[in-house]
């Protein structure tokens, strides 16, 4: 007859509470986000400070994009679509590689910022964005209020921003651009809190260490990365000081 020692410790079994699982998941999400931001910043710095590399993207005579520059401009969107639609089909390793490549190309596409805006201004806006993003991330993680309905409103606002931005590509209205930027700041501030709360709940329902959990952490990192970048660009557009 088998007997069990009630004081026996299962040393090889890791038991995670729902809260522990959520914390580990969120930590992985932010790790991916920080890696992506660091890689984007590095690529942006390299291309903006190397004339030969920059001229591969923009024609110095006309000031317009080269063929490669046009591809780089739209490549990030293509990567996001591939990662999103290939989430269930692609392995974790392939998704990670695509995410790293996306982060690098995104940084290259944003290299013009360091040439158009004063470096001190870019740094100042980055710090401001980091503080605002951090505050809203903490708020989203700690609040007991269900932000689902609030998030739906923010997503509707995001759709409105996209439509208005496409419309303004033809109108070239400075006033509309300012309106889009102000609304965009509000939308991405709200989305940050909503997305962090959603990821917290996702983490609590996942078995940490499972392949799907790793994929979800990567997708979460992508989501927060896009929230941060868009918030940064909106603030920079309004308060950045040009050279």
N, C-alpha and C positions, 0 to 999 in steps of 0.2 A: 504494500500500500504506500502510495506516495505521500510524503509529508512535506509541508512548506514552512520555512522559517519566516515568521511575520516580520522579522527584522532584516531579512535578506535584501541587499541593495543590488538592483539590476544596473550594474555599472555600464553595460554596453547599450543600454536603452536610454535615449534622450527623450524626456517627456517635456513638451513645451505647452505652457498654458496659452490660451487664446491671445492674451496680452503680449506674451513673449514672442509668439509667432508674428504678431503684427509689427512689433518693434524691429525684429530682425528683417522682415520683409521691407519695411520703410527704410531701414538703414541701407539695404541693397539698392533700393530705388534711388536714394539720394547719392549713393556712390556712383551709379551710372550717370546720373545727371552731372555731377562734379567732373567726372572724367570727360564727358562730352563738352562741357563748358571750357575746361582746360585745353582740350585739343583744338577747339574752335578758336580760342583766343591765340594759341600758338600759331596756327595756320594764318590767321588774319594778320598777326604781327609780321610773320615772315614775308608774306606776299606784299604787304604795304611798304616794307622797308627794302625790298629788292626790286629795283627798277626793271630788270629783265623779266622777272616773274610777273610783275604787274602789267607789263606791256603785252604779255600773253593773253591778258583778259581785256585790256582796253587799248584801242588804237591811239597813240599819242598825238597823231595828226588831226584826226577827226573828233577825238574825245568820246567816241562811241564804243560799244562792246565789239570785240572780235568774235569770230565764230565760237571759239572756246569759251569766251566770256559769256555768251548767250547760253551755251550749254550748262555752264557752271551756275548760272542764275536760276535755271529751272530744274537742275539736277536734285536739289534737296527735296523738292516736292515729289519727284519720282521715287526717291529713296523712301520717303514716308509712306507712299502708297504701296510700294513693294513690301515693306516691313509689315504694314497693317494687314494687307490682303494675304500675305504669305505667312502670317503668324502661326496658323495651325499646320501648315504644310512643311515649313522650313525647320531645320534643327536649331537648337539653341546656339550652337557654334556659328552657323551661317547668319542667324539674326544678329549675333554680337558683332560679327565682321561687318555686316551692312550698317549697323548703328555707328560703329567707329568710322567707317567711310563717310557716312552721312555727316557726322560731326566735323570731319576734316573739310569736306566740300562746303559745308555751311560756313565755316570759318573763312575759307577762300572767298566765298561770295560776299562776305561782309568786310573784306579787307579795305574796301573803298572808304569805310567809315573813318579809319585812322588818317586818311588823306583829306577828307572833306571837313572833319571836325577837329578842333584842338585836342591834343592828347589829354590835357588836364580836364577838359570838359567831358571827354569819353570816360575817364577814370571816375570823375565825380558822379556821372550818371550811373555808371556801373555800381558804385558803392550805394547810391540811393536805391537803385533797383534791388540790390541784395538785401538791404534793410527792409524795404517794403515787402519783398517776396518772403523773407524770413518771418516777418510778423504775421503775414497772412497764412503761411504754412503752419506756424504754431497755433494760430487761431483755428484753422481747419482741423488740426489734429486733436486739439483739446476740447473744442466746443461739444456740448451735448445736443445741440440743435441739429435736426436733420436738414441738410442743405440740398436735398434732392431737387425740390421745387425751385430753389434759388439757382441751382446749377442749370436747370432747364432754361431759365430766363437768360442766364449768361450765354448759353449756347445760342439762343435766338439772337442775342446781341452780337455774337461773333459772326453769325451768318449775315446780319445786317452790315457789319463792318466790311466783310468780304465783298458784298454786292456794291456798297458805296465806293469801295476802293477801285473796283473794276470800272464803275461809272466815272469816277474821277480821273481815270487814266485817259479818258477822252475829253473831259471837261477842263482839266488842269485848274481847278478852283482852289486857291489858297485857303479860302474860308472853309470850304468843305474838308480840306486836309486837316485843318486845326480841329474841326468838330470830330472827325474820325479819330484823331489822336487822343482827344479828351475821353471820348466814349471808349476807345480801345484800352486806355489805362484802367478805367472802371471795370471793364469786362474782364481783363486778364488778372486784375487784383482779385475779383470775385472768383474767377475760375481756379486760381491758385488754391484758395481755401477749399473750394468744392472738390477739386481733384485730389488734394491731400486726404480729405475725409474719405473719399471713395476708395483710395488706395489703402488707407488704414483698415477699412472694412474688408477689402479683398484679402489683405494680409492675414487678417484674423481667421479667414475661412480656408486658408491654404495650408497644406502640410509642408512645412519648411524643409527644403532639401529636395523636393520633387522637381522634376524637369519643368513642369508647367509653372511652378512657383518662380523659377529662374527666368522663364520667358515673360511672366507677368511683371517681374521686377524691372526687366529691361524695357518693356512697354511703358511702365510707370515712369521710368527715368526719361524716356522720350517725351512723354506728356508734359512732365514738369520742365524739361529743357525748353520745349516750345513755349510754354507759359512764360518762362523767364526771358527768353530771347525776344518775344513779341512785346512784353512789358518794357524791356530795355529799349527797343526801337521806338516805341510810342513816346516814352519819356525823352529820349534823345531828340526826336523830331520836334518836340515842343521846347525843350530847355537847353539843347545842345548848342554850343557856341562854335560857329564855323570859323575856319582859318581865313 
